[in-house]
Amino acid sequence: MQFVSGHRTGSWRRPAVVAVFAFVAFLAIGARCIDRTSERVDSSGYTHISGEMVNDTNIQGKQIMLRARLLDGQGNVVAQKDGPTCPPDAQPNQQTMFDLRFDNPNVPPHASYDVRPISGITLPQPLPRPQVVVLQTAAVRYETNPPFSDLTNKDVLFAFNIRNQSDQSYSGIQGCTAVYDQSGNIVFGSSDELTQQSANGAPEPATLGPQNLVSVFMEAKDVPVGPVQVRAWLWFGPKGAPTSSVQFISTPFITIQTIP
């Protein structure tokens, strides 16, 4: 098995690696690529490993779990963290993101890290399309006077105009965001439930009614200043759900706009 690894010097090795996915019933879902990885320590002292997982097959997977390890100079494991991709499903010929935060702050000194897929479930066919279209996207950092009371100038507000073209209603809409540096690596990841404004202006969980157009929002906290290219994924299910009943939606790259 091959997997991606990186060193603390910041010169990450990003070859087009292929990992074999070990799945239930000994069924292999196919080739996987862990790429665009980076390591960071957040303001609370927690270490994160972020990156992309690319499904370069025609096979649908769900409930995808990854394992990140921090290694010393002899290759011994000094810390380990398991967690899902975001979204938690692997659609054919699509990529997802991950941001794995180790459980304890101030992890022991380490020389490198690696990330590999450890589990998932294959499906006989792709999940159905939700018949939902993202019409407009925006990512905004407010230096002063943010529109929501819990936003600061360290945060980014994402906004999406979404049209539900189906005859069913969707509630429980989850969002994943990834920030890319100039080298194309993911240097920050975030996930949260999307909200919309209620009639009295307060945020509430987003709901897409049948044949309806809505504006929905998501906040990303403590987004690093400097990188401005971001992508977002929207998926449908309760917060923390291990899978979705329909396919996720991904956006093109979005540029963070700064408003004085």
N, C-alpha and C positions, 0 to 999 in steps of 0.2 A: 504494500500500500504506500502510495506517495501522498504527501500533504504539504501544505505551505508552512514555512517557518519564517521568523523574522528575528532581527537582532536589535538590541537597545540603542545602538548607535544611530538609528533612524534611517539607515540604508537598507530598506526592506527588499528582500528577494521576492519578486513577483512573477515567477515563471508560470506558463500555462500548465499547471499541474493537474493531474487526474487522480481522483480518489475513488476507490471501489466502495460502494455503499452496502453495508451488511444490513439486510432487512429481515423482518419476520418471515418465518417459513423458508428461510434461506434463499429468498428471492432477491436477486440483485436488481436494483432499479436502473443501474447503468453508470455512466461516467459522471463525475461531479468535479467541479473546479472551485477551489477556494482561492479568492483573488482580492486584490485591492485592499490588503490588510494594513492595519497600523495599531500601535499601542499608545495609550495615553493614561495619565493619572488625573482624575477630576479634582475639583476644589475640596472635596471631602477626604481625599487620600485614597480613593478606590481606583484600582487598575482596571482598564477596559481593553479588550481586544475587539476591533471592529473590522468589517470587510464585507465582501459579497460572496454568495454561493451561486454558481451558475449551473443550471440544469441543461446540459447540452445534448439531451436525449429527447425522444418523442414520448416519454413515459411520464405520467402524472404521479407525483408523490404527495403525501400529506403527513402531518405530525413529524416534521423534520427536526431532529435534535443534533446539536453540534457539541464538541468538547474542545475547550481551549486549555492549554497547559503552559505554565511558565517553567523554564528549564535552566538549571545551572550550567556551568562550563563543561561539566562531565555528562550532560544529558539527563541528569536526575530531575525528577519532577519536584518543584518546590511549591506549586499551587495548581489547582485544577478547578475548572468551572464548566458545567453542562448547561445548555440552554437552547431554546428554539431559534430558528431563523424568524425573520419578520418580513412578510407574512409567514405563517407556519407551514404553508404548502409550497410544493415545488412544481410549477407548471412547466409543460414541455417548452424547451428552448427559451426560457426566461431566467432572469436572475432575481434573487432576493437579497436582503441585507441582514447583518447580525451585529449586535453590540453586546458582548458578553462581559458583565461586570463581576469581578471576583468578590467573594462574600465578605472578606475582611480587608480593612484598609491597611496600608503600609505593608504590603507583601514582602517576603524576604528578597534580598538581592538576587537577580537572575540575569542570564546572559542572552536568552532567546525565548521564543515562544513558538507553539504550533497550534493549528486548528484543524479538526477533521470531523466529518459527519460520523455519527455513531448509530443512528437508528432512524426509522421512518417506515411508512407503509406505501406500497404501490397500489394503484388503482387500475382497473382494466381499461379505463378511458378517462379523458380529461373531465374535470368538473364542469358543470354547465356554466355558460356565460350569464352574468347578472343582468345584461341589457341596460347597463348604466354607463353614461358617458360623462367624462370630465370635460367641461367646456372652457373653463378659465382657471388659471392657477396664479397664486401670488405668494411670495415669502418676504416678510417685512420685518425689519428691526427698527424699533422706535427709540430714538435717543432721548426724547422727552414726550410726555403726555401720551402714553400708550392707551389704546381704547379699552383695555380690561385692567382691572385693579391689580391683578396678580402678575402682570407683565412688567419686566424691567428692561433696561437697555442691554442686558446680557442675553435676552431671550429673542426668539424669532416666532412670529405669528404666521401660520400658513392658512390660506383661504382658498376654497375651491367652490366653483359653481358647478353643480352636478345635476344632470337630468336623468331621472329614472324613466326609461322608455318601456318598462314592463308593466304588467297589471298586478304585480304584487308589491307589498310594502317591505322595506328593509329598515330594521332598527339594529342597534349594536354595530356601528361602523367604526372600524379601527384604522388608525393611520401609523405608518412607519416612515421615518425620514432619515436620510443619510447625507452628510456634508462631505464633499470631495475637495482635496487640495489640488494644487496645480499639476501634480504628478498623476492625478487620477485615483489616488488612494482615498478610502473612506477614513476620515479623521474624527468623525462624531456620528453617533446614531441615537435616535430617540423614537419612542412609540407612545401612543396615547389614544384614548377614545375621542372621536370627533364630536364637536358640539355645534349647536345652532343657537341663534338668539330667539328667546321666547317673545311673546307679545309684549311683555313689560321690559324687554331688553336684557333679561338675565340669561346666562348660558344654560342650556339643557342638552341632554344627549340627542345627537342628530337622528332624524328619522326621514327616510325617503318614501313618500307616499306614491301610489301608482300614478304613472304619467305626470310626474311632478318635477319642477325645477326648484332647487334649494341652494342656499349658500351655507357652507359648513366650514368649521374652523378647527385648528389644532395648534397647540403651543409646544414649542421645543425649548427647554430650559438650558441656560448656560452654554449656548452655541458659541464656539470659538470665533473670535474676530480675525479676519484675514481671508480664509476660504469663503467663496460666495456661490459656488455651484452646489445645488442640492437636487435630490430626487425624492419623490414620495410614492408610497404604495398604499392603496386603500383596500381593505378586505372586510368581509361581512361576517359577524359573529359576536358573541358576548366577549367582554374584556377578559383576556387570559384564556380564551378558548384554545384547545389544541389544534383545531382545524376549522375550515369553513365549508359551507355546503355549495358555494359557488366560487368561480375564479376571482382572483384579485385584479385590481386595476393599477397600472403603473403610469407615472407621468414622465415626460421628457425632462431634461435638466432645466432647473429653475434658477434664476439669479436672485440672490437676496438683495432687496432694495433697502436702503437706509433712509429713514425719514427724520430730519432734525427735530 
